[in-house]
Amino acid sequence: MSKQELETIAQAMVAKGKGILAADESMGTIKRRFDSIKIESSEKNRQAYRDLLFTTKGIEEAISGVILFDETIRTAALDGTPFPQVLAAKGIIPGIKVDKGPVDIPGFPGETVTEGLDGLRARVKEYKELGAKFAKWRAVITIGEGIPTATCIEANAHALARYAALCQEGGLVPIVEPEVLLDGSHTVERCEEVTERTLKVVFSTLVDHRVHLEGMILKPSMVVSGKENPRQAGVEEVAERTLRCLKRTVPGAVPGIAFLSGGQSAVSATEHLNAMNTMGPHPREVSFSYARALQDPALKAWKGEAANVAAAQKIFYHRAKMNGAARYGKYNKQMEAQAA
């Protein structure tokens, strides 16, 4: 695939007014989500839930792409159409999570590096044949006493760069996701410092690996206070600090940023995105790639029952549209009340 084709897909992934749905929960994560509504994580239930999300009428108005999990890209909707085809028929770009998850770094307590590079070239080829147009790899950076270390940041940056280069070689647009976790009691200042340090290393490593920056998307975390910190930074402060951090670290060549929600509430994630888009114009698209912040309210309404599908789809469509409005900086709290 040419650089031009990669660029075209990357730009479509961050199309104006749209963002990406992360529906790439691993087996462990989807089990936890299903446990929260007291249903079994069976193949049948997973299929029914993904079908609910992907067949919701009108989501293509605010969703440009969907990140799938290995099982999901091989699964068909309830009507027998493979999920990648269901999405493509709506004009939604199918993508795939290719990492194998974080493992402990020996000798570095509390720090992880993401695995999954072995055999990745062959998997990229297979996923492309299954209909994927982009991929995702998540690195996890934890803030704590004396961490993150330079070793942890460098190991994860190296894995992200090798993954991104392999994806582009095989014709997939890489989403590069260095997530600075919001778990912990750290201040918003500390989060900003760690995020800036991480992104600097990630981009210098991407350049070293000759990754085509115009043909990738960055999926960073927002600069927020640690979950246990008594002082929680307000919406404007989060937006200002996050944008400042990105201006300092992300080359202008990158076509778009699709934020992860990282455990923020559905409304918080939308408010933060909206605030950033009111502070524009930006050198690139400022978008979203949310999992929980898009899905949670719908999941709770569904409860695993066919009778609740229509109600859950209405809620899911609403969340997608709220984030679509936030892409233009046109979201406000009243819009939540109107839907209710």
Phi and psi restraints in degrees (value plus and minus 20) as a CYANA .aco file:
   2 SER   PHI     -95.4   -55.4
   2 SER   PSI     141.9   181.9
   3 LYS   PHI     -78.9   -38.9
   3 LYS   PSI     -57.7   -17.7
   4 GLN   PHI     -80.6   -40.6
   4 GLN   PSI     -61.8   -21.8
   5 GLU   PHI     -86.4   -46.4
   5 GLU   PSI     -61.4   -21.4
   6 LEU   PHI     -80.3   -40.3
   6 LEU   PSI     -62.5   -22.5
   7 GLU   PHI     -82.8   -42.8
   7 GLU   PSI     -61.2   -21.2
   8 THR   PHI     -82.2   -42.2
   8 THR   PSI     -63.3   -23.3
   9 ILE   PHI     -86.4   -46.4
   9 ILE   PSI     -64.6   -24.6
  10 ALA   PHI     -78.3   -38.3
  10 ALA   PSI     -62.9   -22.9
  11 GLN   PHI     -86.0   -46.0
  11 GLN   PSI     -58.1   -18.1
  12 ALA   PHI     -86.7   -46.7
  12 ALA   PSI     -50.5   -10.5
  13 MET   PHI     -87.0   -47.0
  13 MET   PSI     -47.6    -7.6
  14 VAL   PHI    -135.8   -95.8
  14 VAL   PSI      17.1    57.1
  15 ALA   PHI     -77.4   -37.4
  15 ALA   PSI     128.9   168.9
  16 LYS   PHI     -75.7   -35.7
  16 LYS   PSI     116.1   156.1
  17 GLY   PHI      56.6    96.6
  17 GLY   PSI     -15.5    24.5
  18 LYS   PHI    -149.1  -109.1
  18 LYS   PSI     144.3   184.3
  19 GLY   PHI    -169.6  -129.6
  19 GLY   PSI    -194.4  -154.4
  20 ILE   PHI    -130.3   -90.3
  20 ILE   PSI     113.8   153.8
  21 LEU   PHI    -108.3   -68.3
  21 LEU   PSI     104.8   144.8
  22 ALA   PHI    -111.7   -71.7
  22 ALA   PSI      86.4   126.4
  23 ALA   PHI    -141.7  -101.7
  23 ALA   PSI      24.7    64.7
  24 ASP   PHI    -132.1   -92.1
  24 ASP   PSI      11.0    51.0
  25 GLU   PHI     -79.2   -39.2
  25 GLU   PSI     113.1   153.1
  26 SER   PHI     -89.1   -49.1
  26 SER   PSI     151.4   191.4
  27 MET   PHI     -76.6   -36.6
  27 MET   PSI     -61.6   -21.6
  28 GLY   PHI     -85.2   -45.2
  28 GLY   PSI     -63.1   -23.1
  29 THR   PHI     -88.8   -48.8
  29 THR   PSI     -64.0   -24.0
  30 ILE   PHI     -85.9   -45.9
  30 ILE   PSI     -52.0   -12.0
  31 LYS   PHI     -84.1   -44.1
  31 LYS   PSI     -63.1   -23.1
  32 ARG   PHI     -82.3   -42.3
  32 ARG   PSI     -61.0   -21.0
  33 ARG   PHI     -83.2   -43.2
  33 ARG   PSI     -63.8   -23.8
  34 PHE   PHI     -89.8   -49.8
  34 PHE   PSI     -55.2   -15.2
  35 ASP   PHI     -77.1   -37.1
  35 ASP   PSI     -57.0   -17.0
  36 SER   PHI     -85.7   -45.7
  36 SER   PSI     -42.6    -2.6
  37 ILE   PHI    -131.4   -91.4
  37 ILE   PSI      -6.4    33.6
  38 LYS   PHI      38.5    78.5
  38 LYS   PSI      24.9    64.9
  39 ILE   PHI    -146.8  -106.8
  39 ILE   PSI     136.9   176.9
  40 GLU   PHI     -95.1   -55.1
  40 GLU   PSI     121.3   161.3
  41 SER   PHI    -105.6   -65.6
  41 SER   PSI      51.5    91.5
  42 SER   PHI    -114.6   -74.6
  42 SER   PSI     142.7   182.7
  43 GLU   PHI     -77.5   -37.5
  43 GLU   PSI     -60.5   -20.5
  44 LYS   PHI     -83.9   -43.9
  44 LYS   PSI     -64.7   -24.7
  45 ASN   PHI     -87.3   -47.3
  45 ASN   PSI     -58.4   -18.4
  46 ARG   PHI     -84.7   -44.7
  46 ARG   PSI     -61.0   -21.0
  47 GLN   PHI     -83.2   -43.2
  47 GLN   PSI     -65.4   -25.4
  48 ALA   PHI     -82.4   -42.4
  48 ALA   PSI     -59.6   -19.6
  49 TYR   PHI     -88.4   -48.4
  49 TYR   PSI     -66.5   -26.5
  50 ARG   PHI     -84.4   -44.4
  50 ARG   PSI     -56.4   -16.4
  51 ASP   PHI     -80.6   -40.6
  51 ASP   PSI     -63.8   -23.8
  52 LEU   PHI     -75.3   -35.3
  52 LEU   PSI     -68.3   -28.3
  53 LEU   PHI     -85.7   -45.7
  53 LEU   PSI     -71.5   -31.5
  54 PHE   PHI     -94.5   -54.5
  54 PHE   PSI     -42.6    -2.6
  55 THR   PHI    -118.2   -78.2
  55 THR   PSI     -13.9    26.1
  56 THR   PHI     -80.5   -40.5
  56 THR   PSI     107.1   147.1
  57 LYS   PHI     -84.8   -44.8
  57 LYS   PSI     112.5   152.5
  58 GLY   PHI      65.0   105.0
  58 GLY   PSI     -21.5    18.5
  59 ILE   PHI     -84.2   -44.2
  59 ILE   PSI     -42.7    -2.7
  60 GLU   PHI     -84.2   -44.2
  60 GLU   PSI     -33.3     6.7
  61 GLU   PHI     -86.5   -46.5
  61 GLU   PSI     -46.8    -6.8
  62 ALA   PHI    -150.0  -110.0
  62 ALA   PSI     -24.3    15.7
  63 ILE   PHI    -137.4   -97.4
  63 ILE   PSI     100.9   140.9
  64 SER   PHI    -113.9   -73.9
  64 SER   PSI     -48.6    -8.6
  65 GLY   PHI    -174.5  -134.5
  65 GLY   PSI     140.9   180.9
  66 VAL   PHI    -152.4  -112.4
  66 VAL   PSI     108.7   148.7
  67 ILE   PHI    -107.4   -67.4
  67 ILE   PSI     103.2   143.2
  68 LEU   PHI    -123.1   -83.1
  68 LEU   PSI     143.0   183.0
  69 PHE   PHI    -119.1   -79.1
  69 PHE   PSI     142.6   182.6
  70 ASP   PHI     -71.5   -31.5
  70 ASP   PSI     -65.6   -25.6
  71 GLU   PHI     -83.2   -43.2
  71 GLU   PSI     -61.4   -21.4
  72 THR   PHI     -88.9   -48.9
  72 THR   PSI     -57.7   -17.7
  73 ILE   PHI     -87.8   -47.8
  73 ILE   PSI     -38.9     1.1
  74 ARG   PHI    -119.3   -79.3
  74 ARG   PSI     -18.7    21.3
  75 THR   PHI    -121.8   -81.8
  75 THR   PSI     130.8   170.8
  76 ALA   PHI    -122.1   -82.1
  76 ALA   PSI     137.1   177.1
  77 ALA   PHI     -88.4   -48.4
  77 ALA   PSI     153.2   193.2
  78 LEU   PHI     -81.7   -41.7
  78 LEU   PSI     -44.3    -4.3
  79 ASP   PHI    -108.3   -68.3
  79 ASP   PSI     -16.0    24.0
  80 GLY   PHI      74.2   114.2
  80 GLY   PSI     -25.6    14.4
  81 THR   PHI    -102.3   -62.3
  81 THR   PSI     109.3   149.3
  82 PRO   PHI     -75.8   -35.8
  82 PRO   PSI     119.7   159.7
  83 PHE   PHI     -72.2   -32.2
  83 PHE   PSI     -63.9   -23.9
  84 PRO   PHI     -77.5   -37.5
  84 PRO   PSI     -55.0   -15.0
  85 GLN   PHI     -92.3   -52.3
  85 GLN   PSI     -57.0   -17.0
  86 VAL   PHI     -77.6   -37.6
  86 VAL   PSI     -65.7   -25.7
  87 LEU   PHI     -88.3   -48.3
  87 LEU   PSI     -68.0   -28.0
  88 ALA   PHI     -79.6   -39.6
  88 ALA   PSI     -55.2   -15.2
  89 ALA   PHI     -83.9   -43.9
  89 ALA   PSI     -44.8    -4.8
  90 LYS   PHI    -110.6   -70.6
  90 LYS   PSI     -21.5    18.5
  91 GLY   PHI      61.3   101.3
  91 GLY   PSI      -1.5    38.5
  92 ILE   PHI    -119.8   -79.8
  92 ILE   PSI     113.8   153.8
  93 ILE   PHI    -103.7   -63.7
  93 ILE   PSI     103.8   143.8
  94 PRO   PHI    -100.3   -60.3
  94 PRO   PSI     117.8   157.8
  95 GLY   PHI    -151.0  -111.0
  95 GLY   PSI     157.2   197.2
  96 ILE   PHI    -165.0  -125.0
  96 ILE   PSI     117.8   157.8
  97 LYS   PHI    -100.9   -60.9
  97 LYS   PSI     106.4   146.4
  98 VAL   PHI    -132.3   -92.3
  98 VAL   PSI     -29.3    10.7
  99 ASP   PHI     -98.4   -58.4
  99 ASP   PSI     141.2   181.2
 100 LYS   PHI    -124.4   -84.4
 100 LYS   PSI      -6.8    33.2
 101 GLY   PHI      72.4   112.4
 101 GLY   PSI     143.0   183.0
 102 PRO   PHI    -100.4   -60.4
 102 PRO   PSI     124.5   164.5
 103 VAL   PHI    -148.9  -108.9
 103 VAL   PSI     135.7   175.7
 104 ASP   PHI     -82.2   -42.2
 104 ASP   PSI     120.9   160.9
 105 ILE   PHI    -106.2   -66.2
 105 ILE   PSI     100.9   140.9
 106 PRO   PHI     -80.1   -40.1
 106 PRO   PSI     112.1   152.1
 107 GLY   PHI      65.9   105.9
 107 GLY   PSI     -21.7    18.3
 108 PHE   PHI    -148.1  -108.1
 108 PHE   PSI      59.9    99.9
 109 PRO   PHI     -77.6   -37.6
 109 PRO   PSI     115.7   155.7
 110 GLY   PHI      64.3   104.3
 110 GLY   PSI     -17.8    22.2
 111 GLU   PHI    -141.0  -101.0
 111 GLU   PSI     127.5   167.5
 112 THR   PHI    -150.0  -110.0
 112 THR   PSI     140.2   180.2
 113 VAL   PHI    -150.2  -110.2
 113 VAL   PSI     127.8   167.8
 114 THR   PHI    -107.9   -67.9
 114 THR   PSI     115.8   155.8
 115 GLU   PHI    -119.6   -79.6
 115 GLU   PSI     146.6   186.6
 116 GLY   PHI     111.8   151.8
 116 GLY   PSI     -13.4    26.6
 117 LEU   PHI     -96.0   -56.0
 117 LEU   PSI     -50.3   -10.3
 118 ASP   PHI     -82.3   -42.3
 118 ASP   PSI     106.2   146.2
 119 GLY   PHI      54.4    94.4
 119 GLY   PSI     -11.3    28.7
 120 LEU   PHI     -85.2   -45.2
 120 LEU   PSI     -56.7   -16.7
 121 ARG   PHI     -77.0   -37.0
 121 ARG   PSI     -64.8   -24.8
 122 ALA   PHI     -88.2   -48.2
 122 ALA   PSI     -58.0   -18.0
 123 ARG   PHI     -87.7   -47.7
 123 ARG   PSI     -58.2   -18.2
 124 VAL   PHI     -78.3   -38.3
 124 VAL   PSI     -64.5   -24.5
 125 LYS   PHI     -80.8   -40.8
 125 LYS   PSI     -65.7   -25.7
 126 GLU   PHI     -85.4   -45.4
 126 GLU   PSI     -64.8   -24.8
 127 TYR   PHI     -83.3   -43.3
 127 TYR   PSI     -55.1   -15.1
 128 LYS   PHI     -84.2   -44.2
 128 LYS   PSI     -61.2   -21.2
 129 GLU   PHI     -84.7   -44.7
 129 GLU   PSI     -49.7    -9.7
 130 LEU   PHI    -100.8   -60.8
 130 LEU   PSI     -23.7    16.3
 131 GLY   PHI      92.8   132.8
 131 GLY   PSI     -20.5    19.5
 132 ALA   PHI     -92.2   -52.2
 132 ALA   PSI     124.4   164.4
 133 LYS   PHI    -136.2   -96.2
 133 LYS   PSI     -35.4     4.6
 134 PHE   PHI    -166.4  -126.4
 134 PHE   PSI     148.3   188.3
 135 ALA   PHI    -155.8  -115.8
 135 ALA   PSI     149.7   189.7
 136 LYS   PHI    -159.8  -119.8
 136 LYS   PSI     123.8   163.8
 137 TRP   PHI    -159.6  -119.6
 137 TRP   PSI     106.0   146.0
 138 ARG   PHI    -128.6   -88.6
 138 ARG   PSI     108.2   148.2
 139 ALA   PHI    -126.5   -86.5
 139 ALA   PSI     125.7   165.7
 140 VAL   PHI    -136.6   -96.6
 140 VAL   PSI     102.1   142.1
 141 ILE   PHI    -136.0   -96.0
 141 ILE   PSI     100.3   140.3
 142 THR   PHI    -122.5   -82.5
 142 THR   PSI     117.3   157.3
 143 ILE   PHI    -117.9   -77.9
 143 ILE   PSI     109.0   149.0
 144 GLY   PHI    -184.2  -144.2
 144 GLY   PSI    -186.4  -146.4
 145 GLU   PHI     -81.8   -41.8
 145 GLU   PSI      89.0   129.0
 146 GLY   PHI      53.9    93.9
 146 GLY   PSI     -13.2    26.8
 147 ILE   PHI    -150.8  -110.8
 147 ILE   PSI     132.3   172.3
 148 PRO   PHI     -99.7   -59.7
 148 PRO   PSI     127.3   167.3
 149 THR   PHI    -106.6   -66.6
 149 THR   PSI     142.8   182.8
 150 ALA   PHI     -80.7   -40.7
 150 ALA   PSI     -55.5   -15.5
 151 THR   PHI     -80.1   -40.1
 151 THR   PSI     -65.3   -25.3
 152 CYS   PHI     -83.3   -43.3
 152 CYS   PSI     -67.3   -27.3
 153 ILE   PHI     -82.8   -42.8
 153 ILE   PSI     -64.1   -24.1
 154 GLU   PHI     -86.4   -46.4
 154 GLU   PSI     -61.1   -21.1
 155 ALA   PHI     -82.2   -42.2
 155 ALA   PSI     -62.8   -22.8
 156 ASN   PHI     -91.3   -51.3
 156 ASN   PSI     -57.0   -17.0
 157 ALA   PHI     -84.1   -44.1
 157 ALA   PSI     -60.0   -20.0
 158 HIS   PHI     -84.0   -44.0
 158 HIS   PSI     -64.6   -24.6
 159 ALA   PHI     -83.7   -43.7
 159 ALA   PSI     -62.7   -22.7
 160 LEU   PHI     -81.4   -41.4
 160 LEU   PSI     -61.4   -21.4
 161 ALA   PHI     -89.1   -49.1
 161 ALA   PSI     -61.4   -21.4
 162 ARG   PHI     -85.7   -45.7
 162 ARG   PSI     -60.6   -20.6
 163 TYR   PHI     -80.9   -40.9
 163 TYR   PSI     -67.8   -27.8
 164 ALA   PHI     -82.2   -42.2
 164 ALA   PSI     -61.8   -21.8
 165 ALA   PHI     -85.0   -45.0
 165 ALA   PSI     -62.1   -22.1
 166 LEU   PHI     -84.5   -44.5
 166 LEU   PSI     -59.1   -19.1
 167 CYS   PHI     -82.8   -42.8
 167 CYS   PSI     -69.1   -29.1
 168 GLN   PHI     -83.6   -43.6
 168 GLN   PSI     -58.1   -18.1
 169 GLU   PHI     -79.5   -39.5
 169 GLU   PSI     -58.9   -18.9
 170 GLY   PHI    -110.1   -70.1
 170 GLY   PSI     -16.8    23.2
 171 GLY   PHI      69.2   109.2
 171 GLY   PSI      -0.6    39.4
 172 LEU   PHI    -131.3   -91.3
 172 LEU   PSI     121.1   161.1
 173 VAL   PHI     -98.7   -58.7
 173 VAL   PSI     103.5   143.5
 174 PRO   PHI    -104.5   -64.5
 174 PRO   PSI     112.8   152.8
 175 ILE   PHI    -113.2   -73.2
 175 ILE   PSI     101.3   141.3
 176 VAL   PHI    -119.5   -79.5
 176 VAL   PSI      94.6   134.6
 177 GLU   PHI    -139.7   -99.7
 177 GLU   PSI      71.6   111.6
 178 PRO   PHI    -113.5   -73.5
 178 PRO   PSI      82.5   122.5
 179 GLU   PHI    -114.1   -74.1
 179 GLU   PSI      98.3   138.3
 180 VAL   PHI    -108.6   -68.6
 180 VAL   PSI      91.9   131.9
 181 LEU   PHI     -83.6   -43.6
 181 LEU   PSI     124.1   164.1
 182 LEU   PHI    -107.5   -67.5
 182 LEU   PSI     -22.3    17.7
 183 ASP   PHI     -86.5   -46.5
 183 ASP   PSI     114.8   154.8
 184 GLY   PHI     106.6   146.6
 184 GLY   PSI     159.2   199.2
 185 SER   PHI    -131.1   -91.1
 185 SER   PSI      -3.7    36.3
 186 HIS   PHI     -87.5   -47.5
 186 HIS   PSI     138.4   178.4
 187 THR   PHI    -100.5   -60.5
 187 THR   PSI     146.0   186.0
 188 VAL   PHI     -85.7   -45.7
 188 VAL   PSI     -52.2   -12.2
 189 GLU   PHI     -82.3   -42.3
 189 GLU   PSI     -63.7   -23.7
 190 ARG   PHI     -85.1   -45.1
 190 ARG   PSI     -59.4   -19.4
 191 CYS   PHI     -81.7   -41.7
 191 CYS   PSI     -62.1   -22.1
 192 GLU   PHI     -83.2   -43.2
 192 GLU   PSI     -63.9   -23.9
 193 GLU   PHI     -82.4   -42.4
 193 GLU   PSI     -64.8   -24.8
 194 VAL   PHI     -88.6   -48.6
 194 VAL   PSI     -60.5   -20.5
 195 THR   PHI     -83.3   -43.3
 195 THR   PSI     -63.0   -23.0
 196 GLU   PHI     -83.6   -43.6
 196 GLU   PSI     -65.7   -25.7
 197 ARG   PHI     -81.0   -41.0
 197 ARG   PSI     -63.9   -23.9
 198 THR   PHI     -82.8   -42.8
 198 THR   PSI     -68.5   -28.5
 199 LEU   PHI     -85.6   -45.6
 199 LEU   PSI     -55.6   -15.6
 200 LYS   PHI     -80.2   -40.2
 200 LYS   PSI     -66.5   -26.5
 201 VAL   PHI     -87.5   -47.5
 201 VAL   PSI     -62.6   -22.6
 202 VAL   PHI     -78.4   -38.4
 202 VAL   PSI     -67.8   -27.8
 203 PHE   PHI     -91.8   -51.8
 203 PHE   PSI     -55.4   -15.4
 204 SER   PHI     -86.6   -46.6
 204 SER   PSI     -53.3   -13.3
 205 THR   PHI     -92.3   -52.3
 205 THR   PSI     -59.6   -19.6
 206 LEU   PHI     -79.0   -39.0
 206 LEU   PSI     -62.7   -22.7
 207 VAL   PHI     -85.0   -45.0
 207 VAL   PSI     -62.8   -22.8
 208 ASP   PHI     -77.3   -37.3
 208 ASP   PSI     -54.5   -14.5
 209 HIS   PHI    -110.5   -70.5
 209 HIS   PSI      -9.9    30.1
 210 ARG   PHI      38.9    78.9
 210 ARG   PSI      15.9    55.9
 211 VAL   PHI     -93.5   -53.5
 211 VAL   PSI     114.9   154.9
 212 HIS   PHI     -98.8   -58.8
 212 HIS   PSI      83.8   123.8
 213 LEU   PHI     -83.0   -43.0
 213 LEU   PSI     -52.0   -12.0
 214 GLU   PHI     -89.6   -49.6
 214 GLU   PSI     -34.2     5.8
 215 GLY   PHI    -132.2   -92.2
 215 GLY   PSI      15.0    55.0
 216 MET   PHI    -162.4  -122.4
 216 MET   PSI     145.5   185.5
 217 ILE   PHI    -146.6  -106.6
 217 ILE   PSI     119.4   159.4
 218 LEU   PHI    -115.5   -75.5
 218 LEU   PSI     113.6   153.6
 219 LYS   PHI    -139.5   -99.5
 219 LYS   PSI      64.6   104.6
 220 PRO   PHI    -114.0   -74.0
 220 PRO   PSI     150.9   190.9
 221 SER   PHI    -108.7   -68.7
 221 SER   PSI     140.6   180.6
 222 MET   PHI    -104.2   -64.2
 222 MET   PSI     138.5   178.5
 223 VAL   PHI    -104.1   -64.1
 223 VAL   PSI      81.3   121.3
 224 VAL   PHI    -148.9  -108.9
 224 VAL   PSI     144.1   184.1
 225 SER   PHI     -90.2   -50.2
 225 SER   PSI     129.6   169.6
 226 GLY   PHI     -76.9   -36.9
 226 GLY   PSI     125.8   165.8
 227 LYS   PHI     -74.4   -34.4
 227 LYS   PSI     -56.2   -16.2
 228 GLU   PHI    -111.9   -71.9
 228 GLU   PSI     -17.8    22.2
 229 ASN   PHI     -97.1   -57.1
 229 ASN   PSI     110.9   150.9
 230 PRO   PHI     -83.4   -43.4
 230 PRO   PSI     -47.3    -7.3
 231 ARG   PHI    -118.5   -78.5
 231 ARG   PSI      87.0   127.0
 232 GLN   PHI    -114.0   -74.0
 232 GLN   PSI     101.3   141.3
 233 ALA   PHI     -80.3   -40.3
 233 ALA   PSI     120.2   160.2
 234 GLY   PHI     -95.4   -55.4
 234 GLY   PSI     153.0   193.0
 235 VAL   PHI     -76.6   -36.6
 235 VAL   PSI     -67.7   -27.7
 236 GLU   PHI     -84.6   -44.6
 236 GLU   PSI     -61.5   -21.5
 237 GLU   PHI     -84.5   -44.5
 237 GLU   PSI     -63.1   -23.1
 238 VAL   PHI     -78.8   -38.8
 238 VAL   PSI     -65.7   -25.7
 239 ALA   PHI     -83.2   -43.2
 239 ALA   PSI     -65.7   -25.7
 240 GLU   PHI     -83.8   -43.8
 240 GLU   PSI     -67.5   -27.5
 241 ARG   PHI     -85.0   -45.0
 241 ARG   PSI     -60.9   -20.9
 242 THR   PHI     -84.1   -44.1
 242 THR   PSI     -66.5   -26.5
 243 LEU   PHI     -84.1   -44.1
 243 LEU   PSI     -60.6   -20.6
 244 ARG   PHI     -81.3   -41.3
 244 ARG   PSI     -63.9   -23.9
 245 CYS   PHI     -80.7   -40.7
 245 CYS   PSI     -63.6   -23.6
 246 LEU   PHI     -89.0   -49.0
 246 LEU   PSI     -58.8   -18.8
 247 LYS   PHI     -80.4   -40.4
 247 LYS   PSI     -54.8   -14.8
 248 ARG   PHI     -97.7   -57.7
 248 ARG   PSI     -40.5    -0.5
 249 THR   PHI    -144.1  -104.1
 249 THR   PSI     -45.8    -5.8
 250 VAL   PHI    -119.3   -79.3
 250 VAL   PSI      99.2   139.2
 251 PRO   PHI     -78.9   -38.9
 251 PRO   PSI     125.8   165.8
 252 GLY   PHI     -81.5   -41.5
 252 GLY   PSI     -38.1     1.9
 253 ALA   PHI     -86.7   -46.7
 253 ALA   PSI     -46.7    -6.7
 254 VAL   PHI     -88.7   -48.7
 254 VAL   PSI     102.4   142.4
 255 PRO   PHI     -91.4   -51.4
 255 PRO   PSI     -43.2    -3.2
 256 GLY   PHI    -185.7  -145.7
 256 GLY   PSI     138.2   178.2
 257 ILE   PHI    -140.4  -100.4
 257 ILE   PSI     107.5   147.5
 258 ALA   PHI    -140.3  -100.3
 258 ALA   PSI      80.6   120.6
 259 PHE   PHI     -86.4   -46.4
 259 PHE   PSI     125.8   165.8
 260 LEU   PHI    -107.1   -67.1
 260 LEU   PSI     136.4   176.4
 261 SER   PHI    -109.7   -69.7
 261 SER   PSI     -47.6    -7.6
 262 GLY   PHI      34.5    74.5
 262 GLY   PSI      16.8    56.8
 263 GLY   PHI      69.6   109.6
 263 GLY   PSI     -17.4    22.6
 264 GLN   PHI     -89.4   -49.4
 264 GLN   PSI     137.1   177.1
 265 SER   PHI     -88.2   -48.2
 265 SER   PSI     140.0   180.0
 266 ALA   PHI     -75.1   -35.1
 266 ALA   PSI     -64.9   -24.9
 267 VAL   PHI     -91.9   -51.9
 267 VAL   PSI     -61.6   -21.6
 268 SER   PHI     -77.2   -37.2
 268 SER   PSI     -65.6   -25.6
 269 ALA   PHI     -80.7   -40.7
 269 ALA   PSI     -59.7   -19.7
 270 THR   PHI     -89.4   -49.4
 270 THR   PSI     -63.0   -23.0
 271 GLU   PHI     -81.4   -41.4
 271 GLU   PSI     -63.6   -23.6
 272 HIS   PHI     -84.2   -44.2
 272 HIS   PSI     -64.1   -24.1
 273 LEU   PHI     -82.1   -42.1
 273 LEU   PSI     -62.8   -22.8
 274 ASN   PHI     -81.4   -41.4
 274 ASN   PSI     -65.8   -25.8
 275 ALA   PHI     -79.7   -39.7
 275 ALA   PSI     -60.6   -20.6
 276 MET   PHI     -84.5   -44.5
 276 MET   PSI     -58.6   -18.6
 277 ASN   PHI     -96.9   -56.9
 277 ASN   PSI     -35.7     4.3
 278 THR   PHI    -100.6   -60.6
 278 THR   PSI     -35.0     5.0
 279 MET   PHI    -113.6   -73.6
 279 MET   PSI      -9.8    30.2
 280 GLY   PHI     -95.4   -55.4
 280 GLY   PSI    -187.0  -147.0
 281 PRO   PHI     -91.7   -51.7
 281 PRO   PSI     131.6   171.6
 282 HIS   PHI    -127.6   -87.6
 282 HIS   PSI     138.1   178.1
 283 PRO   PHI     -89.4   -49.4
 283 PRO   PSI     -28.7    11.3
 284 ARG   PHI    -174.6  -134.6
 284 ARG   PSI     151.1   191.1
 285 GLU   PHI     -90.6   -50.6
 285 GLU   PSI     116.4   156.4
 286 VAL   PHI    -133.1   -93.1
 286 VAL   PSI      83.2   123.2
 287 SER   PHI    -144.3  -104.3
 287 SER   PSI    -184.8  -144.8
 288 PHE   PHI    -154.3  -114.3
 288 PHE   PSI     131.6   171.6
 289 SER   PHI    -162.0  -122.0
 289 SER   PSI      60.2   100.2
 290 TYR   PHI    -120.0   -80.0
 290 TYR   PSI     126.6   166.6
 291 ALA   PHI    -126.4   -86.4
 291 ALA   PSI    -101.0   -61.0
 292 ARG   PHI     -78.3   -38.3
 292 ARG   PSI     -61.2   -21.2
 293 ALA   PHI     -86.7   -46.7
 293 ALA   PSI     -38.6     1.4
 294 LEU   PHI    -116.9   -76.9
 294 LEU   PSI     -54.3   -14.3
 295 GLN   PHI    -114.7   -74.7
 295 GLN   PSI     -53.1   -13.1
 296 ASP   PHI     -71.9   -31.9
 296 ASP   PSI     -70.1   -30.1
 297 PRO   PHI     -80.4   -40.4
 297 PRO   PSI     -57.1   -17.1
 298 ALA   PHI     -89.6   -49.6
 298 ALA   PSI     -60.4   -20.4
 299 LEU   PHI     -79.7   -39.7
 299 LEU   PSI     -64.6   -24.6
 300 LYS   PHI     -85.2   -45.2
 300 LYS   PSI     -53.6   -13.6
 301 ALA   PHI     -94.8   -54.8
 301 ALA   PSI     -51.7   -11.7
 302 TRP   PHI     -91.6   -51.6
 302 TRP   PSI     -69.3   -29.3
 303 LYS   PHI      36.7    76.7
 303 LYS   PSI      -1.4    38.6
 304 GLY   PHI      60.0   100.0
 304 GLY   PSI      -8.4    31.6
 305 GLU   PHI    -132.5   -92.5
 305 GLU   PSI     109.8   149.8
 306 ALA   PHI     -76.2   -36.2
 306 ALA   PSI     -54.4   -14.4
 307 ALA   PHI     -82.8   -42.8
 307 ALA   PSI     -42.2    -2.2
 308 ASN   PHI    -117.0   -77.0
 308 ASN   PSI     -18.1    21.9
 309 VAL   PHI     -78.7   -38.7
 309 VAL   PSI     -67.9   -27.9
 310 ALA   PHI     -80.7   -40.7
 310 ALA   PSI     -62.8   -22.8
 311 ALA   PHI     -85.4   -45.4
 311 ALA   PSI     -61.4   -21.4
 312 ALA   PHI     -86.8   -46.8
 312 ALA   PSI     -58.4   -18.4
 313 GLN   PHI     -85.7   -45.7
 313 GLN   PSI     -56.6   -16.6
 314 LYS   PHI     -83.2   -43.2
 314 LYS   PSI     -61.6   -21.6
 315 ILE   PHI     -87.7   -47.7
 315 ILE   PSI     -61.5   -21.5
 316 PHE   PHI     -83.9   -43.9
 316 PHE   PSI     -64.3   -24.3
 317 TYR   PHI     -79.4   -39.4
 317 TYR   PSI     -62.5   -22.5
 318 HIS   PHI     -80.0   -40.0
 318 HIS   PSI     -66.4   -26.4
 319 ARG   PHI     -83.5   -43.5
 319 ARG   PSI     -60.7   -20.7
 320 ALA   PHI     -80.6   -40.6
 320 ALA   PSI     -64.3   -24.3
 321 LYS   PHI     -87.6   -47.6
 321 LYS   PSI     -55.4   -15.4
 322 MET   PHI     -83.1   -43.1
 322 MET   PSI     -62.3   -22.3
 323 ASN   PHI     -92.6   -52.6
 323 ASN   PSI     -50.1   -10.1
 324 GLY   PHI     -82.5   -42.5
 324 GLY   PSI     -61.0   -21.0
 325 ALA   PHI     -86.1   -46.1
 325 ALA   PSI     -58.9   -18.9
 326 ALA   PHI     -84.6   -44.6
 326 ALA   PSI     -45.0    -5.0
 327 ARG   PHI     -83.6   -43.6
 327 ARG   PSI     -47.1    -7.1
 328 TYR   PHI    -119.4   -79.4
 328 TYR   PSI     -19.5    20.5
 329 GLY   PHI      49.9    89.9
 329 GLY   PSI       8.9    48.9
 330 LYS   PHI    -136.6   -96.6
 330 LYS   PSI       0.6    40.6
 331 TYR   PHI    -111.1   -71.1
 331 TYR   PSI     123.4   163.4
 332 ASN   PHI    -166.2  -126.2
 332 ASN   PSI     141.9   181.9
 333 LYS   PHI     -79.0   -39.0
 333 LYS   PSI     -50.5   -10.5
 334 GLN   PHI     -79.4   -39.4
 334 GLN   PSI     -51.8   -11.8
 335 MET   PHI     -82.9   -42.9
 335 MET   PSI     -48.2    -8.2
 336 GLU   PHI     -88.2   -48.2
 336 GLU   PSI     -64.8   -24.8
 337 ALA   PHI     -84.7   -44.7
 337 ALA   PSI     -61.4   -21.4
 338 GLN   PHI     -77.3   -37.3
 338 GLN   PSI     -62.1   -22.1
 339 ALA   PHI     -87.4   -47.4
 339 ALA   PSI     -60.5   -20.5
